[in-house]
Amino acid sequence: MENVPAAEAALTSAADRTLFVPRGRRRRAEQWVRSGVSHLILILLSLFALLPLLEALSTALKPKSEIMAGLSIIPQRPTLGHFEFVLGQTDFPTWLRNSLQIAVGTTLCALVIGSLGGYAMSRWRFRGRGLYGNTLLMVQMFPGVMLGIPLFLLLDDYGLIDTLWALLVTYLTFALAFSVWMLKGYFDGIPREIEEAALIDGANRLQVLWQIVLRLAAPGLVTVAVFTFLLAWNEFFFAYIFLVSRDKMTLTLGLFTFVGQYTTEWGYIMAAGILTCLPALVFFFLLQRALTRGLIAGAMKG
């Protein structure tokens, strides 16, 4: 009788072991199912996002007679004629040069001014600091369509209409709010002791900012650069309002010239659109890792 509790304990332990294995397998099976469903959903969403790009590439490679003949995404007789026409018989190189000048110029100005403004807001307490920061945020509250006419009248007074400077100033206006606040968040996370040590060693404030602070805030700079570049590269509304001359057109405005009153040259539009996307895609993929780190770090600091 003394061995009965021991026997029952052994049976209970054996039963627990036999039940534990199926429970573990069941848990792994549930994890596999969840993983499979989540991956399937992500694949479907990716295909949904890529379908317009695939359709644009397909249309750009189709001859004109085939574009309206069917909805097949695979060209029956692929041709590069649309690309040859866009590159050789239009002002596409001029549009590309103008877009690059505006996008690169806006990005550089946003990095320089945003770094100085963000550093000042992060390190000093001055009169009007809150008003300055809130004013930057207020710019983001108004839609661009609402500001189109006031900006046109203001720029016309300075003789900037139909110049690339008009777009650079306008894009910089919208990019600065994001730039200043993003970089301020990074500067807040950098210990002040590092700067104080550099100041004791004889460096001035600009040297500290350039050689130490900006290097530590590199992911934030990349995030600002990508955001500003894409903002200036893809914008259409203000370019349509401010630019008149054909030699001042940007890529997005140049694409609009293929839309006629009675006909639309879909092949040329898609070919020009594919060529327009390439520089932005290359710029984005080159900085993708740094951009991801910057957004994650910025969210954690926020």
C-alpha positions in Angstrom: 0.0 0.0 0.0 2.9 2.3 0.6 3.8 2.1 -3.1 0.4 3.2 -4.3 1.1 7.0 -4.1 4.4 6.5 -5.8 2.7 4.5 -8.6 0.0 7.1 -9.0 2.6 9.8 -9.2 4.5 7.9 -11.8 1.4 7.3 -13.9 0.5 11.0 -13.6 4.0 12.1 -14.7 3.8 9.7 -17.7 0.4 11.0 -18.6 1.6 14.6 -18.4 4.6 13.7 -20.7 2.3 12.0 -23.2 0.0 15.1 -23.2 2.9 17.5 -23.4 4.1 16.4 -26.8 0.9 16.8 -28.7 0.3 20.1 -27.0 3.7 21.3 -28.2 3.1 20.0 -31.7 -0.3 21.7 -31.7 1.3 25.0 -30.7 3.9 24.7 -33.5 1.1 23.9 -36.0 -0.8 27.0 -35.0 2.3 29.1 -35.4 2.9 27.7 -38.9 -0.7 28.4 -39.8 -0.5 32.0 -38.5 2.8 32.5 -40.3 1.4 31.1 -43.6 -1.7 33.3 -43.4 0.3 36.4 -42.6 2.7 35.7 -45.5 -0.2 35.1 -47.9 -1.8 38.4 -46.9 1.5 40.2 -47.4 2.0 38.6 -50.8 -1.5 39.6 -51.9 -0.9 43.1 -50.7 2.4 43.3 -52.5 0.9 42.0 -55.7 -1.9 44.6 -55.4 0.7 47.4 -55.0 2.9 46.1 -57.8 0.1 45.5 -60.3 -0.1 49.2 -61.4 3.6 49.3 -62.0 3.5 46.1 -64.0 0.6 47.4 -66.0 2.5 50.6 -66.7 5.6 48.7 -67.8 3.5 46.5 -70.0 1.8 49.4 -71.7 5.1 51.1 -72.2 6.4 48.0 -74.1 3.3 47.5 -76.2 2.9 48.9 -79.7 0.2 51.5 -80.1 -2.2 49.1 -81.9 -1.9 46.6 -79.0 -2.6 49.0 -76.1 -6.3 49.3 -76.7 -6.8 45.9 -78.3 -6.8 43.9 -75.0 -6.1 43.8 -71.3 -3.2 41.3 -71.4 -0.4 42.3 -69.1 2.2 40.4 -71.3 3.0 42.3 -74.5 2.6 40.1 -77.6 5.0 42.2 -79.7 7.2 44.2 -77.2 8.9 47.3 -78.5 11.1 50.1 -77.2 9.6 52.6 -79.6 7.9 54.6 -76.9 11.1 54.9 -74.9 13.0 56.0 -78.0 10.4 58.6 -78.8 10.4 60.0 -75.2 14.2 60.2 -75.0 14.9 61.4 -78.5 12.0 63.5 -79.7 10.8 65.2 -76.6 12.3 67.6 -74.0 12.6 64.7 -71.5 16.3 65.4 -70.8 15.5 69.0 -70.0 12.7 68.0 -67.7 15.0 65.5 -66.0 17.6 68.1 -65.4 15.1 70.6 -64.0 13.7 68.0 -61.6 17.1 67.0 -60.4 18.1 70.6 -59.8 14.9 71.3 -57.8 15.0 68.0 -55.9 18.7 68.1 -55.0 18.6 71.8 -54.2 15.5 71.4 -52.0 17.1 68.4 -50.2 20.4 70.2 -49.5 18.6 73.4 -48.2 16.3 71.3 -46.0 19.3 69.4 -44.5 21.3 72.6 -43.8 18.4 74.8 -42.5 16.7 71.9 -40.8 19.9 70.9 -39.0 20.5 74.5 -37.7 16.9 74.9 -36.7 16.6 71.5 -35.1 19.8 72.0 -33.2 18.8 75.4 -31.9 15.4 74.1 -30.7 17.1 71.1 -29.1 19.9 72.9 -27.3 18.7 76.4 -26.4 15.7 77.9 -24.7 15.0 81.3 -26.3 12.0 83.6 -26.5 9.6 82.6 -29.2 10.9 79.0 -29.3 7.4 77.5 -28.9 5.9 79.9 -31.4 8.6 79.0 -34.0 8.0 75.3 -33.6 4.2 75.6 -33.7 4.4 77.9 -36.7 6.3 75.2 -38.6 3.6 72.6 -37.7 0.9 75.0 -38.8 2.3 75.0 -42.3 1.6 71.2 -42.5 -2.0 71.7 -41.5 -3.0 73.6 -44.7 -3.5 71.7 -47.9 -1.3 72.8 -50.8 -4.4 73.7 -52.9 -5.4 76.2 -50.3 -2.0 77.9 -50.4 -1.6 77.9 -54.2 -3.1 81.4 -54.9 -1.4 83.2 -52.0 2.0 81.7 -52.9 1.5 82.6 -56.5 0.8 86.2 -55.6 3.7 86.4 -53.2 6.2 84.9 -55.7 4.9 87.1 -58.5 5.7 90.2 -56.4 9.3 88.9 -56.3 9.4 88.0 -60.0 9.9 84.3 -59.4 7.0 83.0 -61.4 8.2 80.7 -64.3 11.5 80.1 -62.6 12.8 77.0 -60.8 13.4 79.2 -57.7 9.7 79.4 -57.2 9.4 75.6 -56.8 12.5 75.4 -54.6 11.2 78.0 -52.2 7.7 76.4 -52.1 8.9 72.8 -51.6 11.3 74.0 -48.9 8.4 75.6 -47.1 6.7 72.3 -46.7 9.8 70.3 -46.1 11.2 72.4 -43.3 8.6 71.5 -40.7 9.4 67.8 -41.0 13.1 68.4 -41.2 13.3 70.6 -38.1 11.2 68.4 -35.9 12.7 65.1 -37.1 16.3 66.3 -36.5 15.3 67.9 -33.2 14.2 64.5 -32.0 17.6 63.1 -32.9 19.6 65.9 -31.3 17.6 65.5 -28.1 18.8 61.9 -27.9 22.5 62.9 -28.2 24.1 63.4 -24.7 25.2 66.9 -24.1 28.4 65.7 -22.3 29.9 64.8 -25.7 29.5 68.3 -27.0 30.8 69.8 -23.7 33.9 67.7 -23.9 34.5 68.9 -27.5 34.0 72.5 -26.4 36.5 72.1 -23.6 39.0 70.7 -26.2 38.7 74.0 -28.2 36.0 73.2 -30.8 33.4 75.9 -31.6 29.7 75.2 -31.9 29.7 74.8 -35.7 32.6 72.3 -35.4 30.7 70.4 -32.8 27.6 70.3 -34.9 29.4 69.3 -38.1 31.9 66.8 -36.8 30.0 65.2 -33.9 26.3 65.9 -33.7 25.5 65.4 -37.4 27.5 62.2 -37.6 25.6 60.8 -34.6 22.3 61.9 -36.2 23.1 60.4 -39.6 20.0 58.2 -39.8 17.8 61.2 -39.2 19.6 63.1 -42.0 18.9 60.2 -44.3 15.2 60.2 -43.4 15.0 63.9 -44.0 16.8 63.6 -47.3 14.6 60.8 -48.7 11.4 62.6 -47.6 12.4 65.9 -49.1 13.8 64.4 -52.3 10.6 62.5 -53.0 8.4 65.5 -52.1 10.1 67.7 -54.6 10.5 64.9 -57.3 6.8 63.9 -57.3 5.0 67.2 -56.9 2.8 68.4 -59.7 0.3 71.0 -58.5 2.7 73.9 -57.8 4.7 73.1 -60.9 1.5 73.4 -63.0 0.7 76.8 -61.4 4.2 78.4 -61.3 5.8 77.2 -64.5 4.9 78.3 -68.0 7.9 77.9 -70.3 8.5 74.5 -71.8 12.2 74.6 -70.9 11.3 75.1 -67.2 9.0 72.1 -66.9 9.7 69.3 -64.5 9.1 65.6 -65.2 5.7 65.5 -63.6 4.6 68.5 -65.6 6.2 67.1 -68.8 4.1 63.9 -68.4 1.0 66.1 -68.6 1.9 67.3 -72.1 1.1 63.8 -73.5 -2.5 64.3 -72.5 -4.3 65.9 -75.4 -7.8 67.4 -75.8 -9.1 64.4 -77.7 -6.5 61.7 -77.4 -4.0 60.5 -74.7 -0.7 58.9 -75.7 -0.7 56.2 -73.1 2.4 54.5 -74.5 4.4 57.7 -74.2 3.0 58.5 -70.8 3.8 55.1 -69.4 7.3 55.1 -70.9 8.0 58.6 -69.5 6.5 57.5 -66.1 8.8 54.5 -65.9 11.8 56.6 -66.7 10.7 59.2 -64.1 10.4 56.5 -61.4 13.9 55.1 -61.9 16.0 57.9 -60.3 13.7 58.0 -57.3 13.8 54.2 -56.9 17.6 54.1 -57.1 17.8 56.9 -54.6 15.4 55.1 -52.2 17.0 51.7 -52.5 20.5 53.1 -51.9 19.3 54.6 -48.6 16.7 52.1 -47.7 18.5 50.6 -44.7 19.5 53.9 -43.2 16.0 55.2 -43.8 14.5 52.2 -41.9 16.8 52.7 -39.0 16.1 56.4 -39.0 12.3 56.0 -38.9 12.5 53.3 -36.2 14.8 55.4 -34.0 12.7 58.5 -34.6 9.6 56.7 -33.5 11.3 55.4 -30.4 12.6 58.9 -29.5 9.1 60.3 -30.1 
